[in-house]
Amino acid sequence: MSIRLDKFLCESSDLTRSLACVAIRQGRVKVNGKTQRSSSLKIDEKNDQVLLNDLPMAGEIGPRYFMMNKPEGYICANTDEEHRVVFSLMQDEINLHKLHTVGRLDLDTTGLLFVTDDGQFSHVVASPKHHLEKTYRAWLAEPLIDNAEEQILAGILLKNESEKTKPGKLERISDTEVLITIGEGRYHQVKRMFAALGNRVEKLHRESIGKVKLDPLLHSGEYRALTPQEFTDLTG
């Protein structure tokens, strides 16, 4: 498959289109051993060897699928002027600007987060139509009321909403520590559910999405590629 040289460089490095053109004009790009200065040169991305600063370019990167243990104090965005972003933890990845998070976790929420450059994967995982349940561990400010399990199962009417949440599952670890599983993703849903029960979430950690659990070997702020089995478990 033929592709313009400048476009090839954009897809195989962190260079923007304009910076790729600059690199080519400066003679920093070689194709099959010869310096090339034409950005519009058509190359065979499978068979031609392209060097940038004498380093080989591998062609288009992706699709990529990562699992991250999101730390507290980071937001799920590519850039932000006030807070640290999760992508600052992935500086070793090429074409970082093409990655996005699958859904979001709040600034103070930790745990399982998926990162990808595949929009279809994001849709499958995040869409409520695919019924991927999410399990969170929550630490509460006050002891949990006695019938909390029944209320979560029956659905909670959140403040300023007209429909109850879908049935959820609650496992009581202690009076102030619980595991809660929900099948939808309304705005700040878990926190608002406990607020409706007269309580407050002090700490929230996502442990699993569907069949995929957060890798216990991942420390806070670390990430790794999804395994083929994890990908299959998420996409069916």
N, C-alpha and C positions, 0 to 999 in steps of 0.2 A: 504494500500500500504506500503510495507516494504522499508526501506531506511537505509543506514549506519548512525550510530550515529554522526560521524564527519561531514558528508554532511548535515544532519539535522540541526546541530548547525550553519553551515555556512549560511544556508538559512533562519534561524530564528534569527540571531544576526549579529553583525558587525565583528565577528571573521573570520579570514582567515582559510583555512584548517589546516595549521600548528599550529595556535594558538588554534584551536578547539581541536586538538590532545593533546596539552600541558595541556589544561584545564581538559581533560578527565584523563590523566595520573596523574594529581595532585589531583584527587578525588573531583573535584568541580562540577561534573555532576552526577545527580541521574536519574534513570529511574524507574518509579513506586515505588519511595521511597527507592531504593537501589543504592548505589554508584557503578558506572560502570567505569572500567579502560580500556576497549577495544574500540578503535576507530572504529573497523570494525563490532561492534555489530549491528545486524539488528533490527530495531524497527518498530512498526506500528505507522506512523505519525498521524493517525487519532485517535487512541485509547490509545496509551501509553502516560503517563505524563512524560515530561522531564523537569528537573530543572537545571539551571545553576546558581551557587552561590545562591541556594535556591529560585531563581526566575523562574517562569514558562515560557517556550518557546512555542510560539504559532504556530510553523510550518512555512512553506514558506510564505513570505510576497509578495503580489502582485497578479495580476498586479495593478499598481498604476498610477493615472492620476491627475496631479496638474496644477493649474493656478497660475502664479506668476506675480506680478507687478514689472518687472525688473528695478532696479535703475541704474542710470548713474554710470560709473566707474567700472562695473563688466562685466566679459566676460563669454560667454557660453561654459565653459569647466569644466572638473572635477578637474584639477590641472593646475597651472600656476605659474611660478617663478616671474613674473613681476607684475601681476595684481590680484585683488581680483576676485574670481569665484562665480557664482551664488549659487553653492552648499554650500558655507560657510554660506548661509542664511537658510539652511535646516538641521542644525546639530541635530535636534531632531528626524530625520527620521532614521529608521533602514536600514541597507544595502545601505547606501548612494552611494556607489561605483557602484551599479547596475543601478542607475538612469541616464538619459541623457536628454538633451534638444531636443525639436522638432524643428529642424532648429536653427538658431542663430540670435541674435540681436547684433549689433556692440557695442563696448565698451561704446560709448556715446549715444546710442539709448536706450530709456526706453519703458516700457509698457508691453503689453500682451505677455507672454511666457508660453508655455506648457512644463511640465517636466513629464517623464514617465519611466517605465522600460519595456514597451511593444513596441517591434520593429515594429510590424505590425501596431499599432496605429500611430507611427511616420511616417511610409510610407504613410498611407492613408492621413494624415493631410498635409504632406510636398509635396507630389507628385503633380506636375502640372496637371496630368491626372484627378485629382479629383476636380479641378476647385474651390478650396476654396479661395475666394478673401480676401485680407488683406487690411485693412484701416489704414492709418497713419495720424496723425496730424503733420504738418510740419510748422516750423517758419523759414522764409526766411530772408536773409541778405538785399535784395533789393526788391522794389515793383514788383509784378508779371506783366509780359507783358500782353497786352490786350487779345491776342488770345491764351493764355496758355491752356484754356479748350479744344479748338479745336485741338491743337497739341497733347495733352495727349490722346484725343479720337482717333486720327488718328495713334498714335504710334510714338515713339521717336527713332531716330537712335542714339544710344549711341556711345561714342568714342571707337574706336578700335573694333567695331562690324559691321557685315554685314547685319543683319536683325533688323528691327524696333521692338520695344517692342509691346506686344499685347495691344489692346485698353484699356485705363484706364479711370477712372472718376475723375474729379477734382471739388471740391466745394470750392469756394472762401469765406473764413470767413472775411478776410480783404486783403489788398494788400500784406501783409507779413505773413499771417496765412491762411493755407489751409488744407482741408481734401483730401487725394488722395487715391484712391482704385485701386489696381493692382491685376492681376490674375496669376502672375508668380513671381519668386524670383531670379532674376539675382544678381550677386555680386554688393552690394552697389547700388541697382537699383534706389531707390527713389532719393538718393543724385545725382546719375549720370544723372537722367532725368532732374532734375532742373539745373544741370550744363550745360546740352545741351541747356537749355532755357536761358542761360546767368546769372544764379542766383546761390546762394549757400545756402544749408540747415544749419541753425545754431543750430536747435534743432529738434529731431525727436522722436515721441511717437506712438507706435502701439496701436490702440484702439480695433481692432476686427480681428478675423479670421473666415471666413464663417459667421454663424449666432451667434457665441459666442463673446460677448463683454467683455472687461475687467471689472471685478466687481468694481464698484465705491467705495465699502467699503474697498478695499484692498489698504493700504498705500504703498508707495514705499518700496520695499524689503519684503513685506508680500506675503504669498501664502495660498492657500486652495485647497482641493480636488475638482475636477470637479463634478458637479451634474450629475445624470443619464441622464437628459434631454440634458445637454451640451455635454455629451459623444455621445448621439444619433445624435445631430445636426452636430457633426463633422464627424461621421463615416457613417451616413445614415442608 
